[in-house]
């Protein structure tokens, strides 16, 4: 295979703990690379260097065997290197899909004029592309009339439309249903079969047998190990990613008196969780006055950042006091913080003195635990592992096991294969809110 990109002893200098540190990496045309690492390992820095958004302070970046010096995002585009994010699609909602495709092509091929393109042929080209990749979408549809997930898949196909040579995709931040995840890997596999190289970034590693490739483990800005997939399994990779102290079994785990139920919804939509579960009927056995707390993904980290941990707990646990007086005794706040840290210490999570000390996993735990402290014993939680690296996922899984042992009932909704399945007592497979 022809060499596409080579990074030789590349370092970055942004005064950031996630800088690259003498990194070596070679990507050949048509090759699939996974880049797996925890938060702060340098994944984003590597992506930014490849996309021309971050200059290398030292080392050499060579494209097609030629070292590049002044390398900008425009240069990356011109060389066919694209980074794709789910929530950063450049599509214009008021235009049709094929018009967006042609506009994207015009922007990448600066010699062409968007105003002069043949609409009929552009529509046919786009429709033929969709059919070739198995998407049943009318290319004349306006972008504002399609779902967010479909818009992301179309954004990916824009790279095909302009003959991208390397596509960089962050799998960690994707929120796709199981069905659309299958479509995603079908598209990626077909792109790769036509010669497009892929760099797929992930915080943790799951079974990527749908698209085998080379797995690169990055830590502290360096590639420390490389494996071929599927020659090595996901469990082995995650054992390397997760620090040794996190792989030990949680202490004081006793037979569960609570329960954990998983709901894998094949078709993601912005459901109202209470309505969704009313339709499913899973909670129908509970009395009407049961206290059930519904927590969407984004609400798990919804805090007053200028307040202390104790204040954020008190706002939920003692809302009447906080509302009437606007003041809570400092001794009580310290007690709440100590109680929270006692919970953290019970399953080996890092302790915290203030909000700044909390990791993403710690904030998610606080988002749930403050309701537990307020007396809630039943939770419906949407996709709680979203946005966490392998270490953070292990911390949260330990916490959920500890909740089950405290007789807390948990119901999780997730939209793709998840580590949560490992701790669930039962998993329901659902489609459009109906149990299959």
N, C-alpha and C positions, 0 to 999 in steps of 0.2 A: 504493500500500500504506500501511496505517496504521503510524505510528511506534510501536515497542514500547519500545526503550531508546535513550537518548542519553547519552553521557559527554562532558562539556564541560570541557576543560582539567583533567582529573582527575590528581592526584598522590597517592601514598601515602608514608608516612614510618615505616618500620620499621627504619631503619638497616641496610637490606639492599641489596646491589648490584642486586637485581632489582625494586626499587620502580618504580611507574609515575611517569612524568615528563611532565606536561602532555599527557596522552593525550586524543585526540578519536576517538569512534567512534559510529556510529549503526546500529542494527539495526532493521529493519522486520519486521512480522509476516510469517511465511512465507518469510523470507529465509535463505539459506545463507551463512554466513561461515566461511572458514578463517583461523585465526590461526597463522602460521608464524614461527618464530624459534628461535635457538639457545638453549642452556641459559643461564639468567640474563638473558634478554631482557625478562622481565616478564609472561610468559604466565600463570603461576600467580597472580600478583598481580591481574591483570585478572579471572581467573575468581573469585578470592576476593572481589573488590569486587562483582561481579555477584551472587554468592551470599550477600552479607551477612556474610561471615566476616572481612572486612577493611574498616575504614572509610576513606573517602577523606579525606586530610588537607587537600586543597584541590580546588576545582572542583565540578562539579555532576553528580549522577546523577539523570536524569529517567526515569520509567517511565510510559508512556501519556501523555507530555507534561507530567507533574506532577513537579517536583523532590521527591526524598525526602531526609529528614534522618537520623533515627534508623532505620537500615535493618539488620535482623537476618536470620539464616537463616530464621526463621519467617516474616518478611515476604516473603522471596524465594519460599518455598513457596506462601504464600497468593496470590502474584501469578503462580504457574505457572512459576517459574524453577528448573530442576533441573540439578545437576551430577552426572554419572555416571562412576564409576570402576570398572574391571573387578574390582579386588580389594577393593571396599568395599560390596558388596551388603548391604542391610539385611535380606535374607530370612532367615526363621527355618527352619533345616533340618528340624526335626521337624514342621512344618506343611506342608500341601499347597500346591501352587502357587496355587490359587484363593483359599485362605485368606490367603496372603501378599498377594495382590493386593488383597483386601478390607481387610486390615489397613493396607496402605499408603494406600489410599483414605481410610480412617477417620482416619489420622494427618494427612492433608493437608486433609480436610474435617472439621474438629474438631467439627462439630455432630452427626456420625453416631456411633453406638456399634457397635463391632466385635461385641459379643455379640448384637446384635439382627438381624444381617443374615440374609437368606434364603439358605441354603447352596445349595439347588438352583439358584436363579436366578443366584447368584454363579458357580457352576460353569459354567453355560451361557454366561454373559456372557464369562467368561475363555476358554472353549473357542472361542467365536465369534471372539474377538479373535485367538487363535492362528491359526485357519483363514484369517482375513482377511489375516494377515501371512505366511502360508505356513510356519508352524511345525507340525510333526507331533508334538506333545507332548500327553499327556493331562493336563488341568488338575488332575485329582485326584491326580497323582503327588506324592509328598513331595519337597521340595527336596533333601533329602540323597541322593536316588536319581538325580539328574540330573548331567550333567557340569558342570564349572566354566564352560565356554564357553556351554553352554545357559543356565546360571544368569545369566550376564551379559546374554544376549539377552533373557531374561525381565525382568531388572531394567530394561532399556531399555523394554520394553513396559509396565512399571508407569507410566512417564511418560505413555504413551498412555492408559492406563486412567484416569488422573486429569486428562486433557485439558491436558497441559503446553503452555505457550505458547513457552518457550525451553528447549532441551536443550543443555547444554554437555558435550561429550564429548572427552576427551583421547585422541586416536588414538596418541600417542607411546608410551603405556604398555600398549597392547593387545597381547596375545599370542593371536592367533586363527589358525586354519588358513585356507588359501585358501578353502575351501568356506564356513566360517562368516563369513569376511570378506565374501563375496558376500551372505550372508544379512543381515549387518549393514547393508550399503549398500542392500539391498532394503527393509529396515525403515525406514532413515533417509529414503529417497526417498519411501516411502509416507507417513511421518509428515509430511514437508515438503509433500506434495501436499494434505494435509488442513489445512495452515495453521500447522504447528509451525515456529518459527524454530530454526535450528541454528547453534551455534558449535563448530566442530571444530578442536581444537588439535593442532598437529603440530610436531615438531622439525625435520623435513626434509619435503620435498614430493615426493610421487610422483604418478603419473597419477590424478587424481581425476575422470576423465571419467564415472564412474558417477554422480556427483552434482555437477554444475557449481555454482559459487557465486562469491562475492566473496572474493578472497585478500588478506589483510591481513598485511603484513610488519612485525613488531615488532622493534625494536632499542633497547636502553637505555631501555625503558619508554615508547617512543613508536611510533605507527604511522607508518612512514616512507614506505610505498608501498602502493597498492591496485591490484589487477588483477581482471579478470573471467576466470573459468575457464569453458570451456577456450580462451579467446582467447589465453592465454599458456601455454607449455608448462612442464613441471616442471623441465627443465634450466635454463631462464632464471631461475626462482624460486630454485633452489638456488645458482646463480651469485651471486645477490644475498645469500643467507644466508651463504655461505662466504667468509671473508676472501680477498682477492686472492692472498695468498701461498700459499694452499692450492689454488688452481685450476691452478697451473703443473704441468707434467709432472714426475714424480719424477726425480731425478738418478740417473745411473749404472744405468739399467734396461737389462739386457742380455737377449738371447734366453733364455727359460726352460729350465732343465734339470729343474726339478721339475714338479709338476702340481697343478692345483686342480680338484676335482670338487664339483659342487653336487647336493644331494638336496633336492628340494622335495616335502615330504610334505603331501598335501592334507588329511589328517585328523589334527589334532594329538592326541597322547595323551602321557602321562608315560612314554615309552618308556625302557627300559634301553638305552643306546646300544650296548653290546657285543652284546646279544641282537638288537637291531634290525639291526645290520650283519651278524651271523651269518646272519640270515634272508635279507637282501638278496643276500649272496654277492659283494658288490663287492670285498671284501678277500680273496676266496678264493685269489687268485693269490699272496698273500704267504706266506712261510714261517711255520710255527707259532711260531718264536722271534722273529719280527719285533717290534720295540718299537713298539706303537701306543698313543698316549695319547688317551683319550676325555675330553673336557671338556664338561660341561653348562654352560648359560648362567650359572647362579648361581655355579659354581665358578671362573669366570674372574676374579672379584674377591674370592676367598676368601684373605685374608691375615691375618697377625698385625699388627694396626694399631699396636701399641706397639713394633714392631721396625723396623729400617731396611730400605731397599731391598736392601742387601747381605745382611742376615740372612735376608730372605724368599727370596732366590735361593739362599743357602747351605743352607737347610733342604731344598731339593729337590736341589741339585747335590751337596752333601756331607752326606747324611743321616746316615751312620755317624759322622762326626766330631761333628756337632751332637748326636747321641743319646748318644754315649759320654762326651764331655767337657763338653757344654753350653757350650762356648766356641769361638769361631772367631777367629783372629788378625785384628786391625783392618786390617792391611795387605792381607790377602786380601779383606776386606769392601770396602775402597776399590777394589781391583782389579775386583771383581764389579760394583760400581756404575759404574765407568768403562766397563767392557765393555758394560753395559746402555745407558749414555748414548751410546756409540759406535753402537749399533744404532739408537737414536732419531734421532741426527743424520744417519744414512744416508738417511732419507726425509723429513727436515724437520720431525720432531715436536719439541715443546718438551722441553728437557732437564730433569732432576729431581735435586735433591740429597737429598730425603727423600720419604716417602710422601705427606706433605701437598701436595707440589708436583705430584703426579700427577693428571691429569684422569681421568674415567671411561675414556676411550680408553687413556690411559697405563697404568691399572691392568689393563685387559684385555690389553694388550701384555705387561706384566710377568707376568701369569698364564700366558701362552703361552711367552714367551722364557725363563723360568727352566727350563722343561722342555727347550727347545732347547739351552740351556747344559748340561743334564744328559745330552745325547746323543740325545734323542728325534728321530726323523726322519719320523715319520708321525703325523698328528693327525686325529681326528674331532671336530669342534667344533660344538656346537649353537648356532644363532642368535647368532653373535658380535656382530652390529650392534645387538642389542636394547638399548634404553635410550639410544642415542647420538643426538646431534643431527647435523645435516649436516656440521659441521666434524669432529666425532669420527668419523663414518663415513669421511670422506676419509682421515683419519690412519690408521685401521685398514686400509682398503683398500690404502694405500701399504705398510703393514707386511706384509700378506699377499703382495703382489707381491714385496717384498724376500725373503720366506721362500721363495717359489717359485724365485727366482734363487739362493738358497742351497741348492737341491736338496732342499727340504723338501716332502713330499707332504701336501696339505691336502684334507680332505673336510668340507664344510659341510652341516649339516642346517638347513633353514629351512622355515617353514610358510606363507609368503606371498611375494608378489613382493618381491624384495630387490635392493638394489644389488650384492650379492655375485655376482649372475648375470653382471655385466659383466666380472668378472675370471676366471670359471670357464672351463676348457677344455671341459667338458661338464657338462650339467645333466640329471639323471634325475628324471622326474616319477613320484612314487610315491603309492600309495593303500594305507593300512593295512599299510605295510611291504613292498609288492610293486611292482616297477617296471612302470609302464604303457608 
